[in-house]
């Protein structure tokens, strides 16, 4: 009788462009004392539908279930979590040194389960990140969150800012406000938002994004009224470009868009690419008192986050899904990376 051959199981990671394991060596590389004390890195990232695999009966999360057209299985969920973790780790590297980002603003995260798995059970589990997030009335159940390193950002308080919908406007994501103490003793006031999309047309939905910006400006004004020379940082997916009315409104409230001219090192001219055109829907803004601390704002277009754009040429973000089709990448948005220096 012919001897039964062992079953050969294909390695599910074979041929997929994961961040090389050697990246984790950076976790153990020493950073100079003076650099560690002064450099402060902030990342903003739209994760592209970071859902768990369980149905929430109060939300429209049917696209991301094991039985859906996306076949959103536990395997793919953990693959996605680990890839987002790898992306965050890679954002801590620049020409000077490497360290874990101090703050990470995330958009399109579903719930506390996802954030707990990301920070405590994925490849980020040794990072010691803590987090806060919103619990919004968004119909799909997506929210915003802030990861923070307790070693460089001493959490003080946080609360969500509910945006009351205008007529014809769907319930949208809350704005997340977080404040914390820096190593200098100063307080940093952080806002993370994900403004309403352009679905239905830019002109028709423009008032909705302006409405969110007005709510944000009111909150910033409240901080200014309560604090002398406040350090304010705003980041998120605005679903608008730097010259859109919602961003102009923030500029009128003394917020400086430091991401306006941000570029990548490997061809990215924006954080998002649509039909061959680059544009930045993601933005970072700082108050005038924080502006002097800004060293650089760039787009994190590390090569493993890009793929060839076969239709329009060049490169584009390496997405996890292309519509309902599994693509095996990371996200349809590239991260923004802001480096601050505190003396």
N, C-alpha and C positions, 0 to 999 in steps of 0.2 A: 504494500500500500504506500502510495506517495506521501511523504511527510508533509504535514500541513504547514504552510508558510505563515509566519506571523503577519498580522495585519499592519500595514504601514499607514500611520496616521499623519496627514499633512500638517506641518507646523502652521498654525493660523496666522503667525506673524511673518512668515516667509514672504519676501518680495514687497513688503509694505514699508513705506518710508517712515519709520519711527525714529525719534531722536536717539542717536547712538547712546549706548549704555555708558560710554566714557564721559558723557556729560555729567554724570553723577560724581565723577572724580572732583569736579569743581566744588562740590559740597565740603571737601576736606582741604581745599587750598586756603592758605592763610591770606587774610586781607590786612593790609597795613593798618596800624592802630589809628593814625590820623585820618586815613581814608574812611575807615569804618565809622569814625565819630562824626564825619561831616557829610558823607554821601548818603542821600535819601532817594530811593527809587520808587516811583509810582507807575503802575501799569493799569491800563484800561482795556477791556476786552469784551466784545460781544461773542459769547461762546457758541452761538448757533444751536438753539434748542437743546439745552442740557436738561432733559426730562428724566425722571425715573421710569420704571416699567409698570407702575401700578396706576390704575384708573382712579382719578379723583372725580366723584360723582357731581361735584359742584363746578367743575371746570371742563372746558372743551379740549381735553388732552388726548383725544382718540387717535390722532396721527401717530403718537409715540407709545404704542402698546405692542406686545408680542404678536397680536393678531391683526395689526394694521398693515397697510401697504408698505410701510417702512420696515416691517419685521423688526421692531425695536426690542431686541432680546436682552437678557441679562448680560450676555457676552459682549454685545455691542455697547451697552451702557457702561460697563467697566472699561472697555477699550477707550471710549470717549472720555471718561473721567481721567484716565491715566495720560491720555494725549493732552488734555487741557493742563494737567499738572506739569507735564514735560515742557509745554509751551511757556508756562509761568516761570519755571526754573530758568529756561533759556533767556528770558527777558532780563535777568539779573547780570548778564555779561555785557560789558562795553570795552572800549579800547584801554581803559585804565585798570579795571579789576573786575572781579565777580563777587556778587553776594546775592542772597535771596532778595527779591523786591520787598520793600517795607509795607506798601499798600497795594492792593489789587482790587480795582472796581470791576465787577462782573455784571453783564446784562444777559438776559434770557436764561436764567436759572429758575427751576420750577419751585423748589421748596427746601425746607430744612434738611430733609433726608439727603438730598443731592449735595448740599453744602457740607453736611457731616461726613458723607462718604468721600467727598473731594479732599477735605482737610485732614481727616482722621484715618482713612483706609486706603487711599490711592497712593501714588508715588510721592505725594506731598506729605505723607503722614509723619515724616521726621522733621518737617519744617517748623512745627509748633505754631502754625497759623491759628488765630481765632477769627471769628467772623460775626457779622451782623447782617440782617437782610430784611426786606419788606415782606408784607403779606397783603398784596394788592387785590383789587377787584377785577383785574385784567381777566377777560373771558377765557383766554387760553391758559391762564395760571402762571405766566412767566413774571419774574420779579428781578430786582437788582440786589446786589450784595456787595459788601466790602470785606475782603480779607485783610488782616493786619498782623504784623509781627509785634507781639507784646514786649519785645526787647528794644524796639525803637519807637513805638507808638503806644503811649500809655492811655488806654481807653478811659474816657470820662463819662460820656453819655451818647445816646443816639435816639432818634425817633423818626417815624415816617411822616411825610407831608402828603396828605390826600389831595388829589386834584379833582375837584368837582366838575363833571363833564358839561360841556356846552350842549346846546340843542343839536341833535344829530351826531353827537360824538360818543363813541363807545367808552366804557370805563377803561381807564388807562393805568399804567404803573404808578405807584407812589414814588415820590422823590425821597431818597434816603439821606438823612443828615446824621453825621457822626463827628464828634470832636474828641481830640485826644492830645496828650502832652508829648512834646518832643524832647530830645535829650538836652536842648538848650533851655528848657523850661517854658518855652512858648507853647501856646495852644494853636493847633491846626484844626480848622473847620472844613469838613469835607462834605460835598454833595455828590451823590451818584444818581443819574437819571437815565431813563429810556423813554424818549418822547414818542408820541403816536406815529405810526408809519405813514407812508405816502400812498398806501393802498386806496384806490378810488380816485387818485389824481393829486398832484402836488398842490395845485391851486385850491382845490376843494378842501383839502386837509390842512392847509397852511394855518388857518386860524386856531386849530387844535394845538399845534406845536407852539405857536405864539402864546396861547393860553397857559401852557405848561411853563414857558419861559417867564411869564409874568408872575406865576406862583413862586418860581425859583428866585426871581428878583426881590419879591417881598421878603422871602426868608433871608436873603443876603443882607438886605437893608436892616432887618431885625438884628442880625449879628453885629452889623456896624454900629447900630444904636446902643448896643450893650457892651461893646468891646472897643477899646482904643487901638487903632492901627491893626485890625484883625488880619490874620493869615488865612485866606479863603482859597480853597481849591474845588473846582467843579469839573466833573468828568462824566462821560457816558456816550451813549448812542443817541444823538439828537435827531437822527433821520433828516438832517438839514446840513447844508454846507456853510462854510465860514461867513459867506456874504448874504445868507438868508435872513429874513426879518427877525426870526427868533434869536439868532446869534447877534444881530445888530442891537437888539434890545439889551442883551447882556453887556455889550460893549458900552452902551450908554449908561450902565450902572457900574462903570469903572472896573469891569472885568476884562482882562487881556487874554486873547486867544493865542496861547503859545504853540498850539498845534497847527496853526494856519498854514505854515510853510514846512511842516514836518514831511520828511521824505525817508525812504528806506535806503539800504545799502546795496540791494540786489534787484533794483528795478521798480519797486513800488512807489508810485506817486500819490497814493491815497491808501486808505484802510480797506477799501471796497472797490470791486471792479464789476461793472455792469455793461454788457455788450461791448467789451473792449475798451471802455472808458474808465479811467481811474477817478475816484472821488473819495473824500473823507466825510463820512456821516458821523464818525466818532470825533469827539472834540475834548480838549482840555483847556480850561481857563483858570487864571489866577488873579487874585486881587493885586493892586498896585504895590502893596506892602510885601507881598510874596514874590513879586516879579524879580526883585534883586537877588533872590536865592536860586533862580532858574539857571541851570548850566546848559541843558539841552533837552529838546523834545524831538523824538524820532519815531519812525514807524518800524516796528519789529518785523522785518521781512526776511528772517532767517531762511536759508534755502530750503530747509525741510518743511517750511510752511507754504511753499509755492509749488505750483505745477505749471506745465506748459499750457498756454491758451491756444489750442489747436485751431480754433475757428478764427480768432482775431489776431493771433500772433503775440509774442512776448510771454509774460507769465501772469498768473492770477492766483488768488488765495486757494489753497488746497483744502477744499471743503470736505466735511464728513459725509454729507449727503448732497446729491445733485437732484433736486426735486425729491421724488420717492426712491431714487436709485442710490444705493450704498456706494460711496466713493472712497472711503477709507482714509480721509484726510483729517483736518483739525476743525476749521471753522471757515465760514464765508467772509469773516472779517479778520484783518490783521490787527495786532495789538498796537496801542500807542504806549510809548515808554518815556516818562518824564524823569529827568535827573535833577535833583535839587541839592544845594550845598548849604549846610548850616554850620556856622562858626561858633 
